């Protein structure tokens, strides 16, 4: 506080201290008030908002299935679907499995928020200022880079449970087993868990990245005093 008062007194006493110079001084003082703790809390709050909006949007019906985040079949699955078009019971396997895996991801997204929020709150933001002043997706990239493995471990059982809720894994396993009985084909792997988990997480991270960009560039999206204060510093860079 003493430092702030002295700086203001010096500025007011200088003849050359015009309004523009005074504003620069006030801006500097405002920046000094922003602690690393506040930056850390602000970034975590921004990520929590992004996670909340992302999981809510993706968990709605067609949140994945009829959106830009739709989970597509892996190349191997496409090969299986093509071969089974004339096999009774599997003529529509591509559309069936596409809907099932996306419905599973939508169901799992409902349970994603607490898993992600817990990971966010445990993050160490010793480099919080660098993230704040970095690229427009710096916070999301940091979260992705430092928590992906733990998030995968936590999210995978949720995906498996949701896939089973829509019989996606059984349906796909039956389809692959039918395919593997076809002579001279390369055997396919019936496991969908890993692929769907990774794709579902990619979609959620993309939603978080969009929300981070929104908070960084759209002042109206900063819905708390802390977000306004923290990201105001970024605006000046």
N, C-alpha and C positions, 0 to 999 in steps of 0.2 A: 504493500500500500504506500509506504514512504517513497519508494522508487517512482510510483505513478504520479504522486503529487509533485515531486521534484521535476519530473519531465514536463508536466503541464506548466509549472511555474516558469521554467526555462523558455518554453515555447511562447508563453504570453508576454514575457519580458523582452523577447527579441523583436526588434523593429521589423525585420524581414519575415516575421512569422505571419504570412498571409493565411486566409481561410483554407486554401488548399494544403498548405504545410501543416496547419492545425489538424485537418482531417487525417492526414497521413500519420500524424502522431497519435491521434485517437485510435486509428486502425491498428497501429503497432501495439498500443496498450490493450486493445481488445484481443489481439492475438496472444498477448502474454497471459491473458486470463485463461486461455484454453489449455488445460493440463493434458498430459498423456492419458490419465485416467478418463478424462472426458472424451477424448478422441476414441479410446478403446470402447467405452460404453456406447458412444454414438454409432460407431461402425457395427458393433454387435446388435444394436437396436435396429439399424438399417437392414442387416441380414435377417433378423428375426421377422421384420415386417415382410421382407421378400419371401421368406420361407412360408409365412402364414398365407400370403396372397397366392403364392405358387401352389401350395398343397391344396388350398381351397378351390382354386381354378381347375387343377388337374383331377381332383377327386370327384368333380361333377360328371354326370353321364356325358360321354363323348369328350371329356376333358383331354384325354389322349386320343381316343379312337377317331374323332373328327376334328382334329386340330393340327397345327404345325408340328406338334410333338408326338404324333402317331408313331407307335412302335411298328416297324416293318419286319417282315420275315427275314431272317439271315439267309445268305446265299444257299446254304445247305438245305434249309427248309423249303426254299423255292424249288429246288431240284426235286425234293420229295413230293411236293404238291403237284408238280408237272407230271411225274410218273404215275401218280395215283388217280388222275382224272377219270380213267376208265375202270377203276376198281370199285365195286359196289360198296357203298357206305362211306366212301372217301372222295366222291366226285367233286365236292365243294370244299375240300379240306383247307384250301388257302384262305377263303373268306371266313370259314368257321374258326380256324386257329387265330387269325388276325384279330377277330372280335374278342375272342376269349382272352388272349394275352393283354389286350388293351383294357378290357374290363377288369382284369386282375390288377393291372397297374393303377387304374383309377381307384379301385378299392383300397389298395395299399397306400395310396397318396393320402387317404384320410388319416392314416396312422403315422405319417411321415413327420409332421410338425414337431411333436415332442422329442423324437429321435434327433432331428437336426438341431433344435433349439438347445438341447442338452450339450451337443457337440460344440455349438457356438459359444455357449457360456463357459466352456472349459478351455477355450482357445487362449493362448498367450499372445497379447498384442504389444509386445515390446517394440515392434516396428510399426506401431499404429500410425504414426505421422507419415511414414513413407507410403503406407497404403492409402491414406487419405489424399495425399498429394500425387499419387501415382496415376496409372491408367484408369479409364472409366470403369473397368471391370476388375480392378485390383483386389477389392475385398472378396469378391466371388472366387477369383482365381486362387487367392490365398486359402480360402475355406476349402476349395476343391483339392488343392495340393496337399494340405495338411491333415484333412479329415476323411478323405475318400475311402481309405482302407477300413477305418473304424465304422464309417457310415455303411459301407457295403456289408460288413459283418452284422450290423444291427438290422439293416433293411432287408437282407436276403431272406430271413425266415418269414418276414411279413409278406414279401412277394410270393413265396412258396405257399403260404396259407391262403392268400388271395387267389392264386392260380388254381389251387385245389377247390376253392369255393365255386369256381366256374368250370371245373372239370377240365381245365386246359391241359394240365400235365398228362392226365390219363388219356385224353383224346389224342394228344400229340404222340404219346408213347405207342398207342394202338396204331396210329398212322405210320410211324417209323417202323414198327415191327412188320407191318404189312409190306412196306417198301423194301425192307431188308430181305424179304423172302423172294423178291423178284430176281431172277438169275442175272448174273454178271454186273450187278450194280455195286458201286462202292458203298459199303455199309455206313449208315448215318447214325449220329448220336441222338438219342431221344431226349437228352437233357436240355430243358429250356430255362432252367432257373437262373443260371449265370448270365445268359444273354439278356433276359427280360429285366433282371435286376439292374444291370449296367445301363440299359436303355432308359429305364424308368428314372434312374438317378440323373442321367444326362438331361432328360427333360426337365426335371426339377431344378437342376443347376442353371439351365437356360432361363427358366422363369425367374430365378433369383437374380441372375445377371441383368435381365430386363428391368427388374425393379430397382436394382442398384443404379443403373443408368438413369432411370426416371428420377430417383432421389437426387442424383448428382446434377442433373440438368434442368429439372422442373422444380422451382422453388415451392410451388403450391403443394407438391407431394410430400414436403417435409412437415409432417403432421404433429411433431412434438417440438418443444423449445430446445431440447438437446440436439435434435437433428438440425434445426435451423442454425444453432450456434456452431456446431461442428462443421457442417458443410458450407457455411458462410466463409470459412477460412479457405476451403478448396476453391470457392468462386473467385478469390483474389489472386490465385496463382497465375 
